[in-house]
Amino acid sequence: MSRQLHFGTTYQVQYGYGGMFGSDGQDALYDIFSMFEIENNAEDIYTDDYEVEREELKRLRQMLIDKDEKYRENEEELTRYLTKIEMTLEEFITKVLDRLINESDQQNEYVLISWY
């Protein structure tokens, strides 16, 4: 009896709303990640699908809550981005970061960011 190659579905993507929309939202999130040095695998600002480690999102959340030195260095620029997408800092934390951290697949250390 010969052996046959088979495959199974390992990763199944279920999309959930991440709290932001539009090209302004996409640009803002990418730039916020950049200004706070949040590692991700986006090739550039126009990348529609990329991953970021959950721990990196948690690190960003903590920097924003603590208003640490990195926050203070970028506060003015961050405020401009948040104003452009009509969000307060608190809304960005609770409606975007908390959702990405807590509502994404908890069995995976990476969070898939997808814009469509």
Secondary structure by P-SEA (a helix, b strand, c coil): cbbbbbbbbcbbbbbcccccccaaaaaaaaaaaaaacccccccccccccccccaaaaaaaaaaaaaccaaaaacaaaaaaaaaaacccaaaaaacccccccccccccccbbbbbcc
